[in-house]
Amino acid sequence: MESNLNQKQQQQQQQKQQQPLQSPTPHSQAHDALLRAGPRLRPLQQVHSHIIISGLSHSHSRSLLTKLLTLACSAGSIAYTRQLYLSIPNPDSFLFNSLIKASSKSGFPFDAIRFYQRMRFLALPPSNFTFTAVTKACADLSNLGFGRIVHSHVLVSGFGSDSFVEAALVSLYAKSGDLVVARKVFDKMSERTIVAWNAMISGYEQNGFARNAVGVFRRMWDAGVEPDSATLVSVLSACSQLGSLGLGRWVHDFVVGNGFYVNVILGTSLISMYARCGNVARARQVFDAMSERNVVAWTAMISGYGMHGYGIQAVNLFNQMIARGPRPNYVTFVAVLSACAHAGLLKDGSEVFTCMRERYGIVPRMEHHVCMVDMFGRAGYLKEAMEYIEKSIPGSPPPAVWTAMLGACKMHKNFDLGVQVAEHLLTIEPDNPGHYVLLSNIYALAGRVDRVELIRELMISQGLKKQVGYSVVEIDQTTHMFCMGDKKHPQTTEIYRYLDELMLKCREAGYEPEPDSVMHELEEEEREVALKFHSEKLAVAFGIMNTSEGTILRIVKNLRMCSDCHSAFKFISVVSRREIIVRDKHRFHHFKDGSCSCQDYW
């Protein structure tokens, strides 16, 4: 029996060997040619010619042309894609889905929307792929108006509970700034994908709601959803905004512990987080460990040095970048010039500015002009700063230039020029309350009390209010926020009692309050009380109370640190034997052993 089976198998093999090999069909040949061509325009056009010459049947050519369309779009030729589309009679849903998806993915959102509108006009049935792609196109354009129309189509078509479509809608509303609707869609989702979580986190972070971003991330973690690189980049950016070094370190440990590849984007996010959270040395360690560094990474590190007042280090790193790094761009020069301005490096800054124009041919933008005015002004060269404004800045200088000039006038107590600059600021930007406050301060320092009252009445009549200042301190990865005279914190009584003791020790050590740092309409005694309860003083008192001896305190303030608090913190660093790092609106201040890293130059 076994011999019979062997004979049959041998006969079958002989028959197979005798059968001629089937030659490939024209359709398969064309399909293989498309795969070889890939997203390259010239080879695709050659394949297209072959399809036409071969006279393939309509049923076969439809799938080939659809593939050709998507590849042409990926090759970056939307004109050729449209030409192909117009050559196809009676396009079906599959063709439109491919067109919409390819257009949206390849960076042609306008065309994706147009193809979607044509599909609607032809009454062809959409799918979840249709809605996901066109919603992404709306998000890329921040076209919330049409996005809402698409959302209504989603609901009518019965795709309102599709998790992929819902995630796309969350991204649309979040990117467009409508976080209320984004959160409603997000909260209604029965199954949240990583895309939905990332869209909600990045939406909050990019719109300035860093606390909400961190809150959603914690909720995501509690739900057992593993974060990806996009999640971590958004969370690191939120940490940067909040000055939340504890959470930022946790994210870094997670990256290392889970074997994430630290690419340029993630590495740059870590650099920015450490720099903006007050640990510039750790930022440099991340920078040095990166296997690949682009211009953004170099600029982030230079900017990190600059905001801490390490101007020499910023210039040195910039020189290394010129020698062996990528070509600097206009943002890089803003970072270097700003670093020079904050560190008083007038000579270095002038050389960098010349290098930007002559070596790299970069035409100065307004940001560069602001840095130059700031640099001259901070160094005390007010006359040169005004000459630069008048002779070097084309057109009418924007408010940022005059604000830098006004800050210099106040710093160097040139009140006559300061009044002129402040009054000019009010004429070009009359609705900015900050300008009124600066002008009021200049008048008060110049002894013109009548003008102070006039400015105050003018603000009231126009309904303008001074921006509320607040300070944030992080303890055990939990942030605590304080405003001036704040009594909402659960430890308010203890904080105020301890702050009284702290300031008494500072007075004994030589601290004298500077009443001019607060509202000039108050009596001097009232001003001393107001000074004592500034938000950063409440934050530092709370921080010292709730941390062990020797712990570095990190405080973030949304406004510029006032001169009285700056003076007080020098003494607090002595009596508490602490290093205190304060990030205000403009820069970092490292207080240690009675001195500040800014050397009173801020």
Long-range contacts (C-beta under 8 A, 24 or more apart in sequence): 26-54, 26-56, 27-56, 27-60, 27-64, 30-54, 30-56, 30-64, 31-64, 31-67, 34-64, 34-67, 34-68, 34-71, 37-71, 38-71, 39-71, 39-72, 39-74, 39-75, 39-76, 40-75, 41-72, 41-75, 41-76, 41-77, 41-80, 44-68, 44-71, 44-72, 44-75, 44-80, 45-80, 48-84, 62-88, 62-92, 62-95, 66-94, 66-95, 66-98, 69-95, 69-98, 69-99, 69-102, 70-98, 70-99, 70-101, 70-102, 73-99, 73-102, 73-103, 73-106, 73-108, 74-102, 74-105, 74-106, 76-106, 76-107, 78-103, 78-106, 78-108, 78-111, 81-111, 82-111, 85-115, 91-122, 92-124, 93-119, 93-124, 93-125, 93-126, 93-127, 93-130, 96-124, 96-130, 97-126, 97-127, 97-129, 97-130, 97-133, 100-130, 100-133, 100-134, 100-137, 101-129, 101-133, 103-133, 103-137, 104-133, 104-134, 104-136, 104-137, 104-140, 105-133, 105-136, 109-136, 109-137, 109-138, 109-140, 109-141, 110-137, 110-141, 112-136, 112-137, 113-137, 113-138, 113-141, 113-143, 113-146, 116-150, 120-153, 126-153, 126-157, 126-159, 128-159, 128-162, 128-164, 128-165, 131-157, 131-159, 131-162, 131-165, 131-168, 132-164, 132-165, 132-168, 135-165, 135-168, 135-169, 135-171, 135-172, 136-168, 136-171, 136-172, 138-172, 139-168, 139-171, 139-172, 139-175, 139-176, 140-175, 142-175, 142-176, 142-177, 143-176, 144-172, 144-173, 144-176, 144-177, 144-178, 147-172, 147-173, 147-176, 161-190, 163-189, 163-190, 163-191, 163-192, 163-193, 163-196, 164-193, 164-195, 166-196, 167-192, 167-193, 167-195, 167-196, 167-199, 168-195, 170-196, 170-199, 170-200, 170-203, 171-195, 171-196, 171-199, 171-203, 173-203, 174-199, 174-200, 174-202, 174-203, 174-204, 174-206, 174-207, 175-199, 175-203, 175-206, 177-207, 179-203, 179-204, 179-207, 179-209, 179-212, 192-223, 192-225, 194-225, 194-226, 194-227, 194-228, 194-231, 197-225, 197-231, 198-228, 198-230, 198-231, 198-234, 201-231, 201-234, 201-235, 201-238, 202-230, 202-234, 204-238, 205-234, 205-235, 205-237, 205-238, 205-241, 206-237, 208-241, 210-237, 210-238, 210-239, 210-241, 210-242, 211-238, 211-242, 211-479, 213-238, 214-238, 214-239, 214-242, 214-244, 214-247, 227-254, 229-260, 229-263, 229-265, 229-266, 232-260, 232-266, 232-269, 233-265, 233-266, 233-269, 236-266, 236-269, 236-270, 236-272, 236-273, 237-269, 237-272, 237-273, 239-273, 239-277, 240-272, 240-273, 240-276, 240-277, 241-276, 242-472, 242-474, 242-479, 242-556, 243-276, 243-277, 243-278, 243-472, 243-474, 243-554, 243-555, 243-556, 243-583, 244-277, 244-474, 244-477, 244-479, 245-274, 245-277, 245-278, 245-279, 245-474, 245-554, 246-474, 246-476, 246-477, 247-477, 248-273, 248-274, 248-277, 250-477, 252-286, 262-286, 262-289, 262-290, 263-292, 264-290, 264-292, 264-293, 264-294, 264-296, 264-297, 267-293, 267-297, 268-296, 268-297, 268-300, 271-297, 271-300, 271-301, 271-304, 272-300, 272-304, 274-304, 275-300, 275-301, 275-303, 275-304, 275-305, 275-307, 275-308, 276-304, 276-307, 276-583, 277-554, 278-308, 278-554, 278-581, 278-583, 278-588, 278-590, 280-304, 280-305, 280-308, 280-310, 293-325, 293-326, 294-326, 295-325, 295-326, 295-327, 295-328, 295-329, 295-332, 298-325, 298-326, 298-328, 298-332, 299-328, 299-329, 299-331, 299-332, 299-335, 302-332, 302-335, 302-336, 302-339, 303-335, 303-338, 303-339, 305-339, 306-335, 306-336, 306-338, 306-339, 306-342, 306-343, 307-338, 307-339, 307-342, 307-583, 307-587, 307-588, 308-587, 308-588, 308-590, 308-597, 309-342, 309-343, 309-587, 309-588, 309-597, 309-598, 309-599, 309-601, 310-339, 310-343, 311-339, 311-340, 311-342, 311-343, 311-344, 311-345, 311-348, 312-343, 312-345, 314-339, 314-340, 314-343, 315-339, 315-340, 315-345, 315-348, 315-352, 318-352, 322-355, 327-360, 328-360, 329-362, 330-356, 330-362, 330-365, 330-367, 330-368, 333-362, 333-368, 334-365, 334-367, 334-368, 334-371, 337-368, 337-371, 337-372, 337-375, 338-371, 338-374, 340-371, 340-375, 341-371, 341-374, 341-375, 341-378, 342-378, 342-586, 342-587, 342-598, 342-601, 342-602, 343-601, 344-378, 344-379, 344-601, 345-375, 346-375, 346-376, 346-379, 346-381, 349-375, 366-393, 366-398, 366-400, 366-401, 369-393, 369-397, 369-401, 370-400, 370-401, 370-404, 373-401, 373-404, 373-405, 373-408, 374-404, 374-407, 374-408, 376-408, 377-404, 377-405, 377-407, 377-408, 377-409, 377-411, 377-412, 378-407, 378-408, 378-411, 378-601, 380-408, 380-412, 382-408, 382-409, 382-412, 382-414, 382-417, 386-417, 396-428, 398-428, 399-425, 399-428, 399-429, 399-432, 399-435, 402-428, 403-434, 403-435, 403-438, 406-438, 406-442, 407-438, 409-442, 410-438, 410-441, 410-442, 410-445, 413-445, 415-442, 415-445, 415-446, 416-446, 418-442, 418-446, 419-443, 419-446, 431-462, 431-464, 433-459, 433-464, 433-465, 433-466, 433-467, 434-466, 434-467, 436-464, 437-466, 440-520, 441-520, 444-516, 444-520, 445-516, 449-520, 452-520, 452-521, 453-521, 456-521, 467-558, 467-559, 469-534, 469-535, 469-557, 469-558, 469-559, 470-535, 470-557, 470-558, 471-535, 471-536, 471-538, 471-539, 471-555, 471-556, 471-557, 471-558, 472-539, 472-555, 472-556, 472-557, 473-539, 473-540, 473-542, 473-543, 473-553, 473-554, 473-555, 473-556, 474-554, 475-542, 475-543, 475-546, 475-547, 480-539, 480-542, 482-535, 482-536, 482-538, 482-539, 482-542, 483-535, 484-530, 484-533, 484-534, 484-535, 484-538, 485-530, 485-533, 486-533, 486-535, 486-538, 489-542, 491-542, 491-545, 494-545, 495-538, 495-541, 495-542, 495-545, 496-533, 498-541, 498-544, 498-545, 499-532, 499-533, 499-537, 499-538, 499-541, 500-532, 502-541, 502-544, 502-572, 502-575, 502-576, 503-532, 503-537, 503-568, 505-571, 505-575, 506-568, 506-571, 506-572, 506-575, 509-571, 509-574, 509-575, 510-571, 511-567, 511-568, 511-571, 512-567, 513-564, 513-568, 514-562, 514-563, 514-564, 514-567, 515-564, 516-563, 517-562, 517-563, 517-564, 517-565, 518-562, 518-564, 531-564, 531-565, 534-562, 534-564, 534-565, 536-561, 536-565, 536-569, 536-582, 537-565, 537-568, 540-569, 540-572, 540-580, 544-572, 544-576, 544-578, 549-577, 550-577, 550-578, 551-578, 552-578, 552-579, 552-580, 552-581, 553-578, 553-579, 553-580, 553-581, 554-581, 554-582, 554-583, 555-580, 555-581, 555-582, 555-583, 556-582, 556-583, 557-582, 557-583, 557-584, 557-585, 558-585, 559-584, 559-585, 560-584, 560-585, 560-586, 560-602, 561-589, 561-602, 566-596, 566-600, 566-602, 569-596, 570-594, 570-595, 570-596
